[in-house]
Amino acid sequence: MRPSLIDRHGNYPQLYAQLLGNGFEWQVFRVFEGDVPDDPTLCDGWLVSGSRFGAYEDHDWIGPLERLIRAIHGTRPMVGICFGHQIIAQALGGEVGKFGRGWAVGRRAYDWQGKTVHLNAWHQDQVIHPPEGFATVMTNEFTKYAGLSCGKTLTIQPHPEFRNDLIGDMIPAVGEGIVPDDVLSDARENLSEPTDAAMTGAHLAAFFRENAP
């Protein structure tokens, strides 16, 4: 995340701590700098965050992260968000790629197991084919596999940790010149509309607690 955005809104660890609320102790591993643990029991639960990198890109840390994900899967609760959603799917046998219809930015409606929820998104990549054994628990017309679940593993494509004010600052800071103008315009028009971030955060917090060892 850009330093100007971090100064105003906090970095991913702070955003996720706010999303899940009290009762969690956090340990941060900067895997993109090579800090990839190899013990799945090191933590009672794992959250794989968003990232500016693509899951399919050739980085030295992608392989070790995928090995860690495979070791965690089924043994500890694991949540993936955006990049985390994608890299978990890829590590467990799914396929990730750039979506031919482009970007999803800002407030989007999703069907979450029969209930409509609104969450902010920021992505062009998405899961093309989910791993075997995973159920699709969140979807919409643009992002077919927006949420996947299998046992102690739950992943979602949108960013419940991205508040509307953060999306508003990201549009000029990281969107302009990269994301098509019409997509950014649509995102701006929805900045005053509420999202279901708090409900999603409570759901993820409960998921961690219910599946903790």
N, C-alpha and C positions, 0 to 999 in steps of 0.2 A: 504494500500500500504506500502511496506517495507520502513523504514526510509532512507536507502541508495538511493532508487528511488525517494523519496520525495525531498531529498536534491538536487538532480540533475534536476528533472523534474517538481517538484511541486506536490501538492496533488490534489485530485479531484476538489475542488472548483476553484483552479487556472487553471486547465486544461479546465474546462468548460467555465470559463470566457474568456480564450483565444479562444476557439472554437466559441463562439457566438459573440464575438467582443464587441465593445463599445455600450453604451446606456442602459445597464442593471445595476440595483442595486441588489446585492446578499445578502441573509440572509441564513446562514448555520445551519441546524439542524442535529446533530449527533444522528440519531435515534437508532443506534446500542448501544448507551450509555444511552438510555431511553429518549432522548430529542425529543419526538414526539408531535408536536402541535396538537390541536384538533379543530382548527378553519380553515376551508378551505378558508375563505376570508382574512386570515392574509397576504397572498401574492397575487399579480396579476397573477402569473404563478408559476408552480411547476416543478422541474426537479428531478426525482428519479434516483440516480446515480448507477454506478457499485458497487460491494461489493465482499468481499471474502466469504461471507455467502451464503447459499442456501435459496431460497425462501420457500422451504418446510421444513427447519430445525426448531427445537423446541426452539425458543428464545422468551423471554418475550415481546420483542418489535415488533415481527412480527404481532400479532393481532392488536395492536394499529395502526401500520402503514397501515395495510389493511383497517381498519376503516377510517383512514384519506383519503386514496386513493378513497374509495367509496364515501366519502363526497365531494371530489374535482371533481370527474368525472362528466362532463357535466356542471360544474359551472365556472371553470377556465381552461386555457390551461395547460395541464400536459404532460410532455415528460418523457419517461423512457428509459434508456440505459442499456443494458446487464441485471444485476440484476434488475434494475428498470423496464425494459421490462417484465421480468418474474414475479416480485411481483405484478405489475399492472394487468397482465393477470390473475394471481391466485386470487387476491382480488376480481376481477369482474366475477369470475366463471369459469376461464380456468384451465388448468392443466399444471404443470411444473415438469420436472424430468431430470435425467441424461440420455443423449442420448446414445443408445446402440452402436453407431459407434464411440464414443469417442470424441476427442477434435478438436476444430477449433482454430488455433493459427496463427496470422499474416494476411497478405494481402489476402483477399478473394473477389471474384466477386459476385455481387448480381444483380438481376433484380429488379429495383425500378420502378414499374409501366411502364415497357417497355423500360427503359433506364438502361444500364449496368453501375454500379458504383463499385469502388474498395475501400474497407475499411478494417481496421485492426480489427481482432476479438481475443478474448481470453475467451473461455468458453467450458465447457462440458455439463452443464445444458442447456436446452432450453425449449421453450413452446411446449408442446405435443399436446394440444388442445386449441385453442383460445377461449376467451369468446364469448358468443352469441352477435351478432350485430356488431362484429368487422370485418373489411375487411383486407385481407392480402395485404400489399402494398410493401413488400420487401421479396424476396425469393431466394433461390438457391437449388441445389441438396442436399446439406448437411443439411441446415437449412430451412425447409419448411416455418415456420412462423417467418421469420427474421424481419418483420416489420408489425405492426398492427395499425389500425386507426379506431376511432369512434368519430365523432364530434370534441370536443376540446381535445381529448386524442390521442397522437401519441407515439408509442414505437418502438425501434429498438434493435436488438440483438448485432450488432457489436459496436465497440468503435471508433467513429470518433475522439474522443479526444486523442487517443493513436497515437502519431507520430511514425514514423519508428525507431527513435533513442531510444524511450522508449521501444518499443517491443524488440529491440536489447539488451537492458539492462535487461529486464524481463526474457529473455530466460535463462540465467545462474542463475539469482537471485531467480526466483520463478518457472521456468519451469523444469529445470533438475532434474531428479529423480521422477517427477510427471507426466509430459507430455511425451508420447512416443518419442524416439529419432528421428524417421523418421518425425514426425510432426514438431519437433523443427528444424530439418535440412531443411525442406521445407520452414519454416518461415524465416530462415536465408538467404536462397537463394533469397528471395523476398524483403529484406530490402532496396535495392537500387531502387525499383520500386515505382512510385508515387501512391498516393491514392487520393480519392475525398473528403478528410476531409473538406477542405475549402468550397466546394460547399454544403456539408451536414450541416456544421455549419451555413451557410447563410440561408439554408432552415429552420433549426430549429429556428433561430432567427426570421425569417419572420413568422413562425407558431405562436410563442409567441405574436408577435406584432399584427397579424391579429385576434387573438382570445382573446386578453386582454379585461377585462371588461371596 
